[in-house]
Amino acid sequence: MCMCGCNQVLTQCNHVGCTVSTSMLKELNGWVASGDSETVITSAFVQEFGTKVYAEPPKSGLSLVAWMLPSIYLLLGTLLVIFVIWRWRSRAMQPGAAVRGTPGISAQNLENARRRVAQETED
């Protein structure tokens, strides 16, 4: 990351006259030209600027939690939704699940309704 405060990747810093990105790129080109490895270059930048020089946090230590939390939240949210749906379905399937205070349909009324439907649908 560019350390001028723009929060942009080093090679994409678009501030006019940004001296920080130009000096960092010169250092980077010097190390690459001398044949240093990526690990050596990265550790040199980290020693100079701290861990905020990383474009993404390293996948170790406390930063590993930042990588794992979205997956954990997704899993917990999915389990919560499944649990809520399961509870709703189990309550709806119970025999006494009718809204309280409303009378159920008696067997006689049900039979009368079936007869009336059968009569009305005959051609």
PyRosetta script that sets phi, psi and omega in degrees:
from pyrosetta import init, pose_from_sequence

init()
pose = pose_from_sequence("MCMCGCNQVLTQCNHVGCTVSTSMLKELNGWVASGDSETVITSAFVQEFGTKVYAEPPKSGLSLVAWMLPSIYLLLGTLLVIFVIWRWRSRAMQPGAAVRGTPGISAQNLENARRRVAQETED")
pose.set_psi(1, 147.8)
pose.set_omega(1, 175.4)
pose.set_phi(2, -73.2)
pose.set_psi(2, 136.8)
pose.set_omega(2, -175.4)
pose.set_phi(3, -95.2)
pose.set_psi(3, 17.4)
pose.set_omega(3, 179.1)
pose.set_phi(4, -82.7)
pose.set_psi(4, -6.9)
pose.set_omega(4, 179.8)
pose.set_phi(5, 100.6)
pose.set_psi(5, 6.8)
pose.set_omega(5, -177.7)
pose.set_phi(6, -84.5)
pose.set_psi(6, -12.3)
pose.set_omega(6, -177.8)
pose.set_phi(7, 58.5)
pose.set_psi(7, 38.4)
pose.set_omega(7, 176.9)
pose.set_phi(8, -117.6)
pose.set_psi(8, 158.0)
pose.set_omega(8, 176.4)
pose.set_phi(9, -63.4)
pose.set_psi(9, 145.5)
pose.set_omega(9, -173.0)
pose.set_phi(10, -52.1)
pose.set_psi(10, -45.6)
pose.set_omega(10, -176.6)
pose.set_phi(11, -77.2)
pose.set_psi(11, -6.9)
pose.set_omega(11, -177.8)
pose.set_phi(12, -115.8)
pose.set_psi(12, 11.7)
pose.set_omega(12, 178.1)
pose.set_phi(13, -64.2)
pose.set_psi(13, 122.6)
pose.set_omega(13, -173.6)
pose.set_phi(14, -112.1)
pose.set_psi(14, 20.3)
pose.set_omega(14, 176.3)
pose.set_phi(15, -73.5)
pose.set_psi(15, 132.1)
pose.set_omega(15, 179.2)
pose.set_phi(16, -69.0)
pose.set_psi(16, 123.3)
pose.set_omega(16, 178.2)
pose.set_phi(17, 74.6)
pose.set_psi(17, 25.6)
pose.set_omega(17, 178.8)
pose.set_phi(18, -70.8)
pose.set_psi(18, 111.8)
pose.set_omega(18, -177.7)
pose.set_phi(19, -81.7)
pose.set_psi(19, -23.5)
pose.set_omega(19, -178.7)
pose.set_phi(20, -67.7)
pose.set_psi(20, -48.1)
pose.set_omega(20, -177.5)
pose.set_phi(21, -66.5)
pose.set_psi(21, -38.1)
pose.set_omega(21, -180.0)
pose.set_phi(22, -65.8)
pose.set_psi(22, -40.7)
pose.set_omega(22, 179.6)
pose.set_phi(23, -69.5)
pose.set_psi(23, -38.4)
pose.set_omega(23, 178.4)
pose.set_phi(24, -65.6)
pose.set_psi(24, -40.9)
pose.set_omega(24, 178.9)
pose.set_phi(25, -65.8)
pose.set_psi(25, -35.8)
pose.set_omega(25, 176.5)
pose.set_phi(26, -64.0)
pose.set_psi(26, -43.5)
pose.set_omega(26, 176.8)
pose.set_phi(27, -60.3)
pose.set_psi(27, -45.7)
pose.set_omega(27, -178.8)
pose.set_phi(28, -60.8)
pose.set_psi(28, -45.9)
pose.set_omega(28, 178.9)
pose.set_phi(29, -63.1)
pose.set_psi(29, -36.9)
pose.set_omega(29, 177.6)
pose.set_phi(30, -63.9)
pose.set_psi(30, -43.5)
pose.set_omega(30, 179.9)
pose.set_phi(31, -68.1)
pose.set_psi(31, -39.2)
pose.set_omega(31, 178.3)
pose.set_phi(32, -66.0)
pose.set_psi(32, -41.4)
pose.set_omega(32, 179.8)
pose.set_phi(33, -64.5)
pose.set_psi(33, -33.1)
pose.set_omega(33, 179.6)
pose.set_phi(34, -81.6)
pose.set_psi(34, -4.1)
pose.set_omega(34, 174.6)
pose.set_phi(35, 88.6)
pose.set_psi(35, 16.3)
pose.set_omega(35, 178.6)
pose.set_phi(36, -69.0)
pose.set_psi(36, 150.6)
pose.set_omega(36, -178.7)
pose.set_phi(37, -79.5)
pose.set_psi(37, 165.7)
pose.set_omega(37, 180.0)
pose.set_phi(38, -61.7)
pose.set_psi(38, -37.2)
pose.set_omega(38, -179.7)
pose.set_phi(39, -64.7)
pose.set_psi(39, -43.0)
pose.set_omega(39, -179.9)
pose.set_phi(40, -64.9)
pose.set_psi(40, -44.2)
pose.set_omega(40, -179.8)
pose.set_phi(41, -63.7)
pose.set_psi(41, -45.2)
pose.set_omega(41, -179.8)
pose.set_phi(42, -62.9)
pose.set_psi(42, -44.5)
pose.set_omega(42, -179.2)
pose.set_phi(43, -66.3)
pose.set_psi(43, -32.2)
pose.set_omega(43, 177.2)
pose.set_phi(44, -67.0)
pose.set_psi(44, -42.8)
pose.set_omega(44, 176.7)
pose.set_phi(45, -64.6)
pose.set_psi(45, -38.6)
pose.set_omega(45, 179.0)
pose.set_phi(46, -66.2)
pose.set_psi(46, -39.5)
pose.set_omega(46, 177.8)
pose.set_phi(47, -65.1)
pose.set_psi(47, -35.5)
pose.set_omega(47, -177.2)
pose.set_phi(48, -80.0)
pose.set_psi(48, -42.8)
pose.set_omega(48, -172.7)
pose.set_phi(49, -113.6)
pose.set_psi(49, -12.1)
pose.set_omega(49, -177.0)
pose.set_phi(50, 92.5)
pose.set_psi(50, -178.1)
pose.set_omega(50, -175.1)
pose.set_phi(51, -73.7)
pose.set_psi(51, -10.1)
pose.set_omega(51, 177.9)
pose.set_phi(52, -71.4)
pose.set_psi(52, -5.3)
pose.set_omega(52, 177.5)
pose.set_phi(53, -74.9)
pose.set_psi(53, -17.6)
pose.set_omega(53, 178.8)
pose.set_phi(54, -70.9)
pose.set_psi(54, 139.4)
pose.set_omega(54, 174.7)
pose.set_phi(55, -76.2)
pose.set_psi(55, -29.1)
pose.set_omega(55, 173.5)
pose.set_phi(56, -137.5)
pose.set_psi(56, 145.8)
pose.set_omega(56, -176.5)
pose.set_phi(57, -64.5)
pose.set_psi(57, 146.9)
pose.set_omega(57, 177.9)
pose.set_phi(58, -66.3)
pose.set_psi(58, 150.1)
pose.set_omega(58, -177.2)
pose.set_phi(59, -88.7)
pose.set_psi(59, 60.9)
pose.set_omega(59, 177.8)
pose.set_phi(60, -156.4)
pose.set_psi(60, 158.2)
pose.set_omega(60, 177.2)
pose.set_phi(61, 62.9)
pose.set_psi(61, -140.6)
pose.set_omega(61, -178.3)
pose.set_phi(62, -66.7)
pose.set_psi(62, -28.1)
pose.set_omega(62, 178.1)
pose.set_phi(63, -66.6)
pose.set_psi(63, -23.7)
pose.set_omega(63, 177.0)
pose.set_phi(64, -62.4)
pose.set_psi(64, -32.7)
pose.set_omega(64, 177.2)
pose.set_phi(65, -63.3)
pose.set_psi(65, -40.4)
pose.set_omega(65, 178.9)
pose.set_phi(66, -63.1)
pose.set_psi(66, -31.7)
pose.set_omega(66, 178.2)
pose.set_phi(67, -76.9)
pose.set_psi(67, -32.5)
pose.set_omega(67, -174.1)
pose.set_phi(68, -87.4)
pose.set_psi(68, -28.1)
pose.set_omega(68, -174.1)
pose.set_phi(69, -58.0)
pose.set_psi(69, -43.5)
pose.set_omega(69, 178.8)
pose.set_phi(70, -58.5)
pose.set_psi(70, -39.9)
pose.set_omega(70, 178.6)
pose.set_phi(71, -67.5)
pose.set_psi(71, -40.2)
pose.set_omega(71, 179.2)
pose.set_phi(72, -65.2)
pose.set_psi(72, -43.5)
pose.set_omega(72, 178.6)
pose.set_phi(73, -63.2)
pose.set_psi(73, -39.3)
pose.set_omega(73, 178.4)
pose.set_phi(74, -63.9)
pose.set_psi(74, -44.0)
pose.set_omega(74, 179.3)
pose.set_phi(75, -63.7)
pose.set_psi(75, -47.0)
pose.set_omega(75, 179.9)
pose.set_phi(76, -64.3)
pose.set_psi(76, -39.2)
pose.set_omega(76, 177.7)
pose.set_phi(77, -64.3)
pose.set_psi(77, -41.4)
pose.set_omega(77, 177.9)
pose.set_phi(78, -63.3)
pose.set_psi(78, -44.1)
pose.set_omega(78, 178.4)
pose.set_phi(79, -63.4)
pose.set_psi(79, -38.4)
pose.set_omega(79, 178.3)
pose.set_phi(80, -64.3)
pose.set_psi(80, -43.9)
pose.set_omega(80, 178.4)
pose.set_phi(81, -63.0)
pose.set_psi(81, -43.8)
pose.set_omega(81, 178.3)
pose.set_phi(82, -61.6)
pose.set_psi(82, -42.7)
pose.set_omega(82, 179.6)
pose.set_phi(83, -63.2)
pose.set_psi(83, -44.4)
pose.set_omega(83, -179.2)
pose.set_phi(84, -64.2)
pose.set_psi(84, -43.6)
pose.set_omega(84, 178.4)
pose.set_phi(85, -63.7)
pose.set_psi(85, -41.3)
pose.set_omega(85, 178.6)
pose.set_phi(86, -61.3)
pose.set_psi(86, -43.3)
pose.set_omega(86, 178.8)
pose.set_phi(87, -63.5)
pose.set_psi(87, -42.9)
pose.set_omega(87, 179.5)
pose.set_phi(88, -61.9)
pose.set_psi(88, -43.7)
pose.set_omega(88, -179.2)
pose.set_phi(89, -67.1)
pose.set_psi(89, -39.8)
pose.set_omega(89, -178.9)
pose.set_phi(90, -67.6)
pose.set_psi(90, -34.7)
pose.set_omega(90, 176.9)
pose.set_phi(91, -70.7)
pose.set_psi(91, -36.3)
pose.set_omega(91, -178.8)
pose.set_phi(92, -70.9)
pose.set_psi(92, -26.7)
pose.set_omega(92, -177.7)
pose.set_phi(93, -86.2)
pose.set_psi(93, -10.0)
pose.set_omega(93, -179.5)
pose.set_phi(94, -68.6)
pose.set_psi(94, 146.1)
pose.set_omega(94, -178.2)
pose.set_phi(95, -61.8)
pose.set_psi(95, -35.3)
pose.set_omega(95, -178.5)
pose.set_phi(96, -96.0)
pose.set_psi(96, 32.8)
pose.set_omega(96, -174.8)
pose.set_phi(97, -82.9)
pose.set_psi(97, -0.6)
pose.set_omega(97, 178.7)
pose.set_phi(98, -64.5)
pose.set_psi(98, 154.1)
pose.set_omega(98, 180.0)
pose.set_phi(99, -62.9)
pose.set_psi(99, 132.4)
pose.set_omega(99, -177.2)
pose.set_phi(100, -63.9)
pose.set_psi(100, 141.0)
pose.set_omega(100, 177.9)
pose.set_phi(101, 94.2)
pose.set_psi(101, -13.0)
pose.set_omega(101, 176.7)
pose.set_phi(102, -101.4)
pose.set_psi(102, 131.5)
pose.set_omega(102, -178.4)
pose.set_phi(103, -72.6)
pose.set_psi(103, 148.5)
pose.set_omega(103, 177.0)
pose.set_phi(104, -77.3)
pose.set_psi(104, 171.3)
pose.set_omega(104, 178.5)
pose.set_phi(105, -86.1)
pose.set_psi(105, 126.7)
pose.set_omega(105, 179.6)
pose.set_phi(106, -75.3)
pose.set_psi(106, 162.1)
pose.set_omega(106, -179.9)
pose.set_phi(107, -64.6)
pose.set_psi(107, -35.6)
pose.set_omega(107, -179.9)
pose.set_phi(108, -66.9)
pose.set_psi(108, -44.3)
pose.set_omega(108, 178.1)
pose.set_phi(109, -64.0)
pose.set_psi(109, -38.3)
pose.set_omega(109, 178.8)
pose.set_phi(110, -64.5)
pose.set_psi(110, -43.4)
pose.set_omega(110, 179.3)
pose.set_phi(111, -65.7)
pose.set_psi(111, -40.2)
pose.set_omega(111, 176.9)
pose.set_phi(112, -62.3)
pose.set_psi(112, -42.2)
pose.set_omega(112, 179.2)
pose.set_phi(113, -64.4)
pose.set_psi(113, -40.5)
pose.set_omega(113, 179.0)
pose.set_phi(114, -64.1)
pose.set_psi(114, -42.3)
pose.set_omega(114, 178.1)
pose.set_phi(115, -62.4)
pose.set_psi(115, -43.4)
pose.set_omega(115, -178.1)
pose.set_phi(116, -65.2)
pose.set_psi(116, -40.5)
pose.set_omega(116, 176.3)
pose.set_phi(117, -62.3)
pose.set_psi(117, -43.5)
pose.set_omega(117, 179.7)
pose.set_phi(118, -63.0)
pose.set_psi(118, -39.9)
pose.set_omega(118, 179.7)
pose.set_phi(119, -68.2)
pose.set_psi(119, -40.9)
pose.set_omega(119, -176.7)
pose.set_phi(120, -74.0)
pose.set_psi(120, -23.9)
pose.set_omega(120, -178.6)
pose.set_phi(121, -94.5)
pose.set_psi(121, -4.5)
pose.set_omega(121, 175.5)
pose.set_phi(122, -71.2)
pose.set_psi(122, 140.3)
pose.set_omega(122, 176.9)
pose.set_phi(123, -103.6)
pose.dump_pdb("model.pdb")
